[in-house]
Amino acid sequence: MQEALPAEKSRFVRPVAAHTHRPRPHTARPPRILPTDAMILPLHRNTRPKITSLNQTQTLNPGFAHYLTDWKKEVARCEHIIRQNPLSLYGAVPTQEQVF
């Protein structure tokens, strides 16, 4: 029975010390040398984001404005369906105790 099974391949186990001798990715590269006239300017994070109304879609990003108009149309459709079939037609809403 044992002869019918394929022999297991011996696994090579690396010692733990082999991992510590590899150079790290950030130290393997040479440092970048900036030109002598280069200036590093700090980022200005003191500006606050501009808050706009969602009704004025012309000032928004075109992709987001398109998404927002589609979303408003979907909300209007849902409100129309709810107005046609109010929840009061289905009886009183059960309390949490009645549900459990």
MODELLER restraints for C-alpha pairs under 7 A, 6 or more apart:
rsr = mdl.restraints
at = mdl.atoms
rsr.add(forms.Gaussian(group=physical.xy_distance, feature=features.Distance(at['CA:57:A'], at['CA:65:A']), mean=5.36, stdev=0.5))
